[in-house]
Amino acid sequence: MATGHHDMRKSINGLALVVADTLGLDPTGAHWFVFCNRGRDRLKILHWDTNGFWLHCRCLEQGKFHWPKDGKDAHALAVTARQLRWLIDGLNWQNAIAHQPMAPRAMV
């Protein structure tokens, strides 16, 4: 997740450059890269799949995403798939408390 706001006019190549240059990460890696606009009502998700990029867009008609501000030390935050879903659903994913996943144990 790229903190702060980004220019939503950027498409695949522009966002891949942000991932490589600003975040210092490989845009063709296994991660999903999530960007938000200044108004916090639009998201773009960039990810590599086998032989090309996917670009997903989400525009809210009403409301805003709970998006982290650009930190001095971190330009990117790692989030789980669950936290991303909370964010997309409009929840404050940073303060949400959920049951932690557990490994199955043998029944005696």
N, C-alpha and C positions, 0 to 999 in steps of 0.2 A: 504494500500500500504506500503510494507516494504521498507524503504529507504536504500540507499547504494546498495551493490552488494551481491549476495548469490550464493552458490554452486549449479549449475543446475544439478549436479549428484544426488541431493536429490530427493526422490520420495515422495509419500503421507505421510508416517510416519515421515520422516525427516523434511519435511516442517511443519507438524502439531506440531512437537516438537519446531521448531523455533517460531511458533505462540504462543505456550503456554509459553515457557521458556524465549525467548528474548522479545517478544512483550507483554507478560503478558495478552493475550487474550484467549478466549475459541475457539478452532478451530472448534467446532461443533455449533457455533453460526450462526446467519443469515448473517454474513459478507462474502465477497469474499476477499481472501488474495492474493495479487499480489506481485511477486518476479521478480527480474531482475538479469542478470549475469553481470560480470565485463565489458564485451565488449558492453553492452547495446543493444544487438541484439537478445536477447532471453527473453521471459517472461514465467512464470508459474503462473497459477491462481488456487488456492485451495479453494474449498467450500464444505460444508456439505449439503446433500440433503436427507432428510427423514431418511435413514438408511445406508448411506455410503458417501464417499467423491468422488467428481469429481476433476480431475486434467486436466486442459486445458494448452496446450503448444502453443507458437507462436514463430517461428524463422524467422527472416528477412533475405532475401537473399542479401539485399542491404540497407544501411542506419542504423540509430540508433534510439532508443527510447529516448525521452526527460525525463530522469529519475532523481529524486532528489538525491543529495548526502546524505550520512548518517549524520544527524544532531546530535549535542551534546546532545540536550534535547529530541529529538523525533526519535524513531526507526520506527515509523509508522505514516502515514498521512491518514486522512479520505478524500476520494474523492467521488464525485457523480458518478452515472452510466454514465452520459454525459461526465464527465471529463475522465473517464476510456476509453470511446469510442474514445475521442480525442487522448488520449495517444496511443491507439492501432493503430489509423489512422495516427500517426506520427506527430501530431500537438503539439506545445508547450502548453500543457494544463494549465500550471500555469499562462500564460499571456493572454490566450484567453478570449475574452469578448463576451458573448452571451446574447441574450434576456433572462431576468429572467422570470420564470414561474409565471403566475398570476392566481388567482382564478376567475372563471367565475362570471360575475355580471348580474343582471337582466336587461333586455332591457325595457326601458320605452317608 
